Amino acid sequence: MFLYQALADAVLLLHALLVVFIVAGLLLTLVGGQRQWLWVRNWWFRIAHLGCIVVVVVLAWADRLCPLTSAEIWLRSQAGASIYSGSFVQYWLQRLLYYDAPEWTFIVAYTAFGLVVVIVWLRIPPHR
């Protein structure tokens, strides 16, 4: 049971770090583009960032949970711990900010965020 709980916590941490990467990556790219930071134009950083948000948007439109959310829920259930329903971001936003919204609002938010990432990609293009 302890192993499942520890793995669930590791998946939760990885998921949180990916969310931070997606959000902070966009903000740092915007700031770095203005300040001429070369690293924000790094091809591998930008393709990883774009890939992450594309996965989020596709999963949202397909009405699928993120595989990390599914893995965490399964691991917690194996550990006998309480589990949650809905998406990772939805659950933690509700938990941390007491923000309750219908599922479609998250689809719109993810899509809008993804579009901003694409616009930033075009306006501050990466260098190979």
MDTraj code that builds the backbone (N, CA, C; nanometers):
import mdtraj as md
import numpy as np

residues = "MET PHE LEU TYR GLN ALA LEU ALA ASP ALA VAL LEU LEU LEU HIS ALA LEU LEU VAL VAL PHE ILE VAL ALA GLY LEU LEU LEU THR LEU VAL GLY GLY GLN ARG GLN TRP LEU TRP VAL ARG ASN TRP TRP PHE ARG ILE ALA HIS LEU GLY CYS ILE VAL VAL VAL VAL VAL LEU ALA TRP ALA ASP ARG LEU CYS PRO LEU THR SER ALA GLU ILE TRP LEU ARG SER GLN ALA GLY ALA SER ILE TYR SER GLY SER PHE VAL GLN TYR TRP LEU GLN ARG LEU LEU TYR TYR ASP ALA PRO GLU TRP THR PHE ILE VAL ALA TYR THR ALA PHE GLY LEU VAL VAL VAL ILE VAL TRP LEU ARG ILE PRO PRO HIS ARG".split()
xyz = np.array([
    [0.0811, -0.1196, 0.0000],
    [0.0000, 0.0000, 0.0000],
    [0.0857, 0.1263, 0.0000],
    [0.1948, 0.1238, 0.0772],
    [0.2810, 0.2413, 0.0826],
    [0.3417, 0.2707, -0.0540],
    [0.3788, 0.1652, -0.1271],
    [0.4383, 0.1844, -0.2595],
    [0.3399, 0.2528, -0.3531],
    [0.2139, 0.2098, -0.3532],
    [0.1130, 0.2719, -0.4390],
    [0.0920, 0.4184, -0.4020],
    [0.0888, 0.4470, -0.2727],
    [0.0708, 0.5854, -0.2276],
    [0.1891, 0.6710, -0.2698],
    [0.3101, 0.6176, -0.2545],
    [0.4298, 0.6925, -0.2932],
    [0.4318, 0.7165, -0.4443],
    [0.3934, 0.6160, -0.5220],
    [0.3884, 0.6331, -0.6675],
    [0.2810, 0.7343, -0.7070],
    [0.1662, 0.7301, -0.6393],
    [0.0597, 0.8272, -0.6669],
    [0.1085, 0.9691, -0.6375],
    [0.1800, 0.9849, -0.5278],
    [0.2341, 1.1168, -0.4944],
    [0.3380, 1.1615, -0.5971],
    [0.4168, 1.0681, -0.6470],
    [0.5164, 1.1015, -0.7504],
    [0.4472, 1.1440, -0.8799],
    [0.3393, 1.0756, -0.9164],
    [0.2632, 1.1132, -1.0359],
    [0.2014, 1.2508, -1.0163],
    [0.1473, 1.2772, -0.8967],
    [0.0907, 1.4084, -0.8662],
    [0.1972, 1.5170, -0.8806],
    [0.3155, 1.4932, -0.8290],
    [0.4239, 1.5912, -0.8395],
    [0.4629, 1.6137, -0.9857],
    [0.4758, 1.5051, -1.0618],
    [0.5080, 1.5176, -1.2039],
    [0.4011, 1.5984, -1.2772],
    [0.2750, 1.5707, -1.2457],
    [0.1638, 1.6415, -1.3086],
    [0.1688, 1.7901, -1.2746],
    [0.1930, 1.8208, -1.1489],
    [0.2022, 1.9612, -1.1075],
    [0.3183, 2.0311, -1.1779],
    [0.4307, 1.9624, -1.1909],
    [0.5458, 2.0212, -1.2601],
    [0.5162, 2.0456, -1.4076],
    [0.4408, 1.9572, -1.4697],
    [0.4019, 1.9791, -1.6098],
    [0.3106, 2.1006, -1.6237],
    [0.2185, 2.1171, -1.5297],
    [0.1306, 2.2348, -1.5324],
    [0.2147, 2.3619, -1.5171],
    [0.3083, 2.3601, -1.4248],
    [0.3969, 2.4757, -1.4059],
    [0.4785, 2.5010, -1.5329],
    [0.5290, 2.3953, -1.5953],
    [0.6051, 2.4084, -1.7191],
    [0.5208, 2.4741, -1.8281],
    [0.3960, 2.4313, -1.8406],
    [0.3093, 2.4862, -1.9452],
    [0.2802, 2.6339, -1.9195],
    [0.2407, 2.6666, -1.7983],
    [0.2038, 2.8050, -1.7665],
    [0.3275, 2.8949, -1.7619],
    [0.4281, 2.8545, -1.6870],
    [0.5485, 2.9369, -1.6744],
    [0.6236, 2.9446, -1.8076],
    [0.6187, 2.8367, -1.8846],
    [0.6860, 2.8374, -2.0149],
    [0.6316, 2.9456, -2.1061],
    [0.4995, 2.9614, -2.1056],
    [0.4400, 3.0674, -2.1877],
    [0.4789, 3.2051, -2.1347],
    [0.4665, 3.2240, -2.0049],
    [0.4997, 3.3545, -1.9469],
    [0.6466, 3.3907, -1.9695],
    [0.7348, 3.2941, -1.9486],
    [0.8774, 3.3215, -1.9690],
    [0.9101, 3.3453, -2.1157],
    [0.8400, 3.2784, -2.2048],
    [0.8622, 3.3020, -2.3477],
    [0.8192, 3.4429, -2.3861],
    [0.7075, 3.4879, -2.3314],
    [0.6622, 3.6246, -2.3596],
    [0.7619, 3.7278, -2.3061],
    [0.8023, 3.7113, -2.1819],
    [0.8977, 3.8048, -2.1221],
    [1.0326, 3.7956, -2.1937],
    [1.0772, 3.6724, -2.2167],
    [1.2062, 3.6521, -2.2828],
    [1.2092, 3.7029, -2.4248],
    [1.0966, 3.6946, -2.4940],
    [1.0892, 3.7496, -2.6286],
    [1.1071, 3.9002, -2.6286],
    [1.0500, 3.9664, -2.5294],
    [1.0646, 4.1111, -2.5173],
    [1.2066, 4.1509, -2.4762],
    [1.2671, 4.0705, -2.3911],
    [1.4002, 4.1032, -2.3387],
    [1.5145, 4.0402, -2.4184],
    [1.4793, 3.9732, -2.5279],
    [1.5789, 3.9131, -2.6166],
    [1.6588, 3.8000, -2.5502],
    [1.5930, 3.7239, -2.4609],
    [1.6593, 3.6078, -2.4021],
    [1.6688, 3.5008, -2.5096],
    [1.7856, 3.4535, -2.5366],
    [1.8051, 3.3552, -2.6432],
    [1.7429, 3.2194, -2.6091],
    [1.7472, 3.1796, -2.4836],
    [1.7016, 3.0452, -2.4482],
    [1.5528, 3.0247, -2.4738],
    [1.4727, 3.1323, -2.4777],
    [1.3297, 3.1131, -2.5027],
    [1.3017, 3.0804, -2.6492],
    [1.4020, 3.0920, -2.7322],
    [1.3874, 3.0535, -2.8727],
    [1.4475, 2.9148, -2.9014],
    [1.4858, 2.8450, -2.7952],
    [1.5412, 2.7111, -2.8099],
    [1.4348, 2.6169, -2.8669],
    [1.4711, 2.5505, -2.9767],
    [1.3772, 2.4639, -3.0485],
    [1.3198, 2.3542, -2.9588],
    [1.4041, 2.2866, -2.8836],
    [1.3578, 2.1730, -2.8027],
    [1.2676, 2.2181, -2.6894],
    [1.3002, 2.3289, -2.6266],
    [1.2131, 2.3837, -2.5221],
    [1.0763, 2.4183, -2.5805],
    [1.0757, 2.4852, -2.6929],
    [0.9503, 2.5312, -2.7518],
    [0.8662, 2.4161, -2.8059],
    [0.9285, 2.3138, -2.8659],
    [0.8526, 2.2014, -2.9186],
    [0.7951, 2.1192, -2.8030],
    [0.8700, 2.1058, -2.6949],
    [0.8178, 2.0357, -2.5763],
    [0.7002, 2.1129, -2.5175],
    [0.7126, 2.2441, -2.5106],
    [0.6052, 2.3276, -2.4571],
    [0.4807, 2.3185, -2.5438],
    [0.4972, 2.3344, -2.6736],
    [0.3845, 2.3247, -2.7656],
    [0.3214, 2.1853, -2.7586],
    [0.4044, 2.0821, -2.7559],
    [0.3529, 1.9452, -2.7481],
    [0.2692, 1.9218, -2.6242],
    [0.3132, 1.9743, -2.5117],
    [0.2375, 1.9564, -2.3862],
    [0.0994, 2.0207, -2.3949],
    [0.0919, 2.1434, -2.4437],
    [-0.0389, 2.2090, -2.4488],
    [-0.1269, 2.1465, -2.5562],
    [-0.0689, 2.0963, -2.6641],
    [-0.1484, 2.0268, -2.7663],
    [-0.2130, 1.9024, -2.7050],
    [-0.1374, 1.8277, -2.6261],
    [-0.1938, 1.7091, -2.5604],
    [-0.3093, 1.7493, -2.4690],
    [-0.2926, 1.8549, -2.3915],
    [-0.3981, 1.9017, -2.3009],
    [-0.5244, 1.9379, -2.3794],
    [-0.5093, 2.0122, -2.4871],
    [-0.6251, 2.0559, -2.5661],
    [-0.6938, 1.9370, -2.6323],
    [-0.6166, 1.8471, -2.6900],
    [-0.6761, 1.7293, -2.7558],
    [-0.7510, 1.6434, -2.6538],
    [-0.6920, 1.6196, -2.5387],
    [-0.7602, 1.5408, -2.4355],
    [-0.8887, 1.6093, -2.3895],
    [-0.8856, 1.7412, -2.3758],
    [-1.0051, 1.8148, -2.3330],
    [-1.1166, 1.8016, -2.4359],
    [-1.0826, 1.8222, -2.5630],
    [-1.1844, 1.8118, -2.6680],
    [-1.2349, 1.6693, -2.6846],
    [-1.1506, 1.5706, -2.6566],
    [-1.1909, 1.4304, -2.6672],
    [-1.2641, 1.3826, -2.5422],
    [-1.2777, 1.4712, -2.4436],
    [-1.3437, 1.4389, -2.3173],
    [-1.2751, 1.3206, -2.2477],
    [-1.1439, 1.3246, -2.2478],
    [-1.0628, 1.2202, -2.1854],
    [-0.9824, 1.2798, -2.0711],
    [-0.9659, 1.2017, -1.9673],
    [-0.8787, 1.2432, -1.8585],
    [-0.7340, 1.2298, -1.9034],
    [-0.6505, 1.3136, -1.8490],
    [-0.5078, 1.3031, -1.8726],
    [-0.4610, 1.1664, -1.8205],
    [-0.3729, 1.1001, -1.8931],
    [-0.3228, 0.9710, -1.8445],
    [-0.2565, 0.9810, -1.7061],
    [-0.1979, 1.0946, -1.6750],
    [-0.1395, 1.1109, -1.5417],
    [-0.2477, 1.1148, -1.4338],
    [-0.3605, 1.1785, -1.4640],
    [-0.4725, 1.1792, -1.3698],
    [-0.5242, 1.0378, -1.3504],
    [-0.5424, 0.9664, -1.4602],
    [-0.5904, 0.8285, -1.4519],
    [-0.4941, 0.7416, -1.3721],
    [-0.3651, 0.7574, -1.3962],
    [-0.2653, 0.6788, -1.3237],
    [-0.2684, 0.7114, -1.1747],
    [-0.2777, 0.8395, -1.1427],
    [-0.2811, 0.8781, -1.0013],
    [-0.4052, 0.8224, -0.9327],
    [-0.5200, 0.8328, -0.9981],
    [-0.6439, 0.7805, -0.9403],
    [-0.6322, 0.6299, -0.9172],
    [-0.5791, 0.5574, -1.0161],
    [-0.5651, 0.4130, -1.0030],
    [-0.4703, 0.3782, -0.8886],
    [-0.3563, 0.4474, -0.8823],
    [-0.2597, 0.4205, -0.7756],
    [-0.3196, 0.4496, -0.6380],
    [-0.3930, 0.5593, -0.6266],
    [-0.4554, 0.5919, -0.4974],
    [-0.5609, 0.4875, -0.4591],
    [-0.6359, 0.4413, -0.5577],
    [-0.7367, 0.3380, -0.5266],
    [-0.6681, 0.2088, -0.4828],
    [-0.5548, 0.1750, -0.5426],
    [-0.4806, 0.0559, -0.5013],
    [-0.4245, 0.0707, -0.3607],
    [-0.3948, 0.1942, -0.3234],
    [-0.3423, 0.2207, -0.1895],
    [-0.4533, 0.2316, -0.0856],
    [-0.5785, 0.2293, -0.1322],
    [-0.6907, 0.2430, -0.0395],
    [-0.7156, 0.3867, 0.0026],
    [-0.6593, 0.4805, -0.0710],
    [-0.6756, 0.6231, -0.0390],
    [-0.7967, 0.6787, -0.1119],
    [-0.8381, 0.7971, -0.0719],
    [-0.9514, 0.8602, -0.1393],
    [-0.9078, 0.9086, -0.2775],
    [-1.0016, 0.9070, -0.3706],
    [-0.9736, 0.9480, -0.5073],
    [-1.0667, 1.0620, -0.5443],
    [-1.0373, 1.1287, -0.6556],
    [-1.1211, 1.2381, -0.7021],
    [-1.1681, 1.2100, -0.8424],
    [-1.2703, 1.2846, -0.8827],
    [-1.3199, 1.2699, -1.0192],
    [-1.2903, 1.3987, -1.0947],
    [-1.2944, 1.3928, -1.2268],
    [-1.2675, 1.5105, -1.3080],
    [-1.1206, 1.5222, -1.3407],
    [-1.0860, 1.6322, -1.4051],
    [-0.9482, 1.6521, -1.4479],
    [-0.8616, 1.6998, -1.3316],
    [-0.7325, 1.6822, -1.3479],
    [-0.6337, 1.7244, -1.2489],
    [-0.6463, 1.8739, -1.2193],
    [-0.6460, 1.9553, -1.3249],
    [-0.6515, 2.0999, -1.3069],
    [-0.7843, 2.1403, -1.2441],
    [-0.8937, 2.0822, -1.2920],
    [-1.0255, 2.1142, -1.2371],
    [-1.0310, 2.0816, -1.0878],
    [-0.9834, 1.9655, -1.0507],
    [-0.9864, 1.9238, -0.9108],
    [-0.9060, 2.0193, -0.8233],
    [-0.7824, 2.0487, -0.8650],
    [-0.6964, 2.1319, -0.7816],
    [-0.7384, 2.2782, -0.7820],
    [-0.7923, 2.3282, -0.8916],
    [-0.8460, 2.4639, -0.8901],
    [-0.9626, 2.4734, -0.7924],
    [-1.0496, 2.3743, -0.7972],
    [-1.1619, 2.3743, -0.7034],
    [-1.1121, 2.3634, -0.5602],
    [-1.0134, 2.2803, -0.5409],
    [-0.9614, 2.2581, -0.4067],
    [-0.8850, 2.3797, -0.3542],
    [-0.8015, 2.4396, -0.4391],
    [-0.7166, 2.5499, -0.3959],
    [-0.7873, 2.6854, -0.4009],
    [-0.8719, 2.7038, -0.5003],
    [-0.9325, 2.8350, -0.5201],
    [-1.0833, 2.8358, -0.4975],
    [-1.1397, 2.7207, -0.4659],
    [-1.2846, 2.7079, -0.4496],
    [-1.3571, 2.7540, -0.5752],
    [-1.3008, 2.7212, -0.6897],
    [-1.3576, 2.7618, -0.8173],
    [-1.4316, 2.6438, -0.8763],
    [-1.5614, 2.6581, -0.8925],
    [-1.6429, 2.5502, -0.9471],
    [-1.7010, 2.5970, -1.0798],
    [-1.6712, 2.5236, -1.1864],
    [-1.7197, 2.5618, -1.3186],
    [-1.7543, 2.4353, -1.3960],
    [-1.8430, 2.4500, -1.4934],
    [-1.8745, 2.3344, -1.5772],
    [-1.7541, 2.2920, -1.6615],
    [-1.7566, 2.1669, -1.7039],
    [-1.6446, 2.1106, -1.7804],
    [-1.6120, 2.1932, -1.9045],
    [-1.7138, 2.2482, -1.9721],
    [-1.6892, 2.3216, -2.0967],
    [-1.6004, 2.4436, -2.0747],
    [-1.6042, 2.5029, -1.9561],
    [-1.5202, 2.6203, -1.9322],
    [-1.3718, 2.5835, -1.9341],
    [-1.3406, 2.4626, -1.8884],
    [-1.2020, 2.4183, -1.8919],
    [-1.1590, 2.3891, -2.0350],
    [-1.2494, 2.3343, -2.1162],
    [-1.2184, 2.3099, -2.2569],
    [-1.1882, 2.4420, -2.3268],
    [-1.2703, 2.5431, -2.3011],
    [-1.2488, 2.6751, -2.3610],
    [-1.1171, 2.7353, -2.3111],
    [-1.0911, 2.7243, -2.1814],
    [-0.9680, 2.7808, -2.1254],
    [-0.8449, 2.7124, -2.1827],
    [-0.8462, 2.5788, -2.1903],
    [-0.7323, 2.5059, -2.2459],
    [-0.7115, 2.5425, -2.3926],
    [-0.8209, 2.5522, -2.4666],
    [-0.8115, 2.5853, -2.6082],
    [-0.7571, 2.7264, -2.6274],
    [-0.8082, 2.8216, -2.5506],
    [-0.7594, 2.9595, -2.5600],
    [-0.6108, 2.9674, -2.5242],
    [-0.5717, 2.8960, -2.4189],
    [-0.4312, 2.8945, -2.3796],
    [-0.3468, 2.8357, -2.4921],
    [-0.3946, 2.7265, -2.5511],
    [-0.3237, 2.6643, -2.6626],
    [-0.3091, 2.7583, -2.7801],
    [-0.4132, 2.8342, -2.8108],
    [-0.4063, 2.9310, -2.9203],
    [-0.3045, 3.0405, -2.8903],
    [-0.2977, 3.0836, -2.7656],
    [-0.1979, 3.1845, -2.7281],
    [-0.0574, 3.1280, -2.7474],
    [-0.0377, 3.0019, -2.7104],
    [0.0933, 2.9390, -2.7298],
    [0.1299, 2.9374, -2.8781],
    [0.0338, 2.9050, -2.9647],
    [0.0596, 2.9029, -3.1092],
    [0.0905, 3.0438, -3.1599],
    [0.0164, 3.1426, -3.1140],
    [0.0419, 3.2812, -3.1549],
    [0.1821, 3.3251, -3.1109],
    [0.2198, 3.2915, -2.9876],
    [0.3538, 3.3257, -2.9384],
    [0.4596, 3.2518, -3.0194],
    [0.4309, 3.1269, -3.0572],
    [0.5235, 3.0501, -3.1427],
    [0.5498, 3.1260, -3.2727],
    [0.4447, 3.1816, -3.3303],
    [0.4582, 3.2537, -3.4574],
    [0.5240, 3.3899, -3.4399],
    [0.4952, 3.4588, -3.3310],
    [0.5500, 3.5923, -3.3096],
    [0.6905, 3.5905, -3.2519],
    [0.7211, 3.4876, -3.1757],
    [0.8552, 3.4708, -3.1193],
    [0.9007, 3.3306, -3.1603],
    [0.9375, 3.3136, -3.2861],
    [0.9668, 3.1788, -3.3354],
    [1.0941, 3.1207, -3.2736],
    [1.0932, 2.9890, -3.2559],
    [1.2144, 2.9251, -3.2039],
    [1.3213, 2.9174, -3.3122],
    [1.4438, 2.9041, -3.2699],
    [1.5563, 2.8868, -3.3627],
    [1.6039, 2.7441, -3.3527],
    [1.6384, 2.6876, -3.4657],
    [1.6932, 2.5512, -3.4648],
    [1.8409, 2.5539, -3.4355],
])
top = md.Topology()
chain = top.add_chain()
for i, resn in enumerate(residues, 1):
    res = top.add_residue(resn, chain, resSeq=i)
    for name in ("N", "CA", "C"):
        top.add_atom(name, md.element.get_by_symbol(name[0]), res)
traj = md.Trajectory(xyz[None], top)
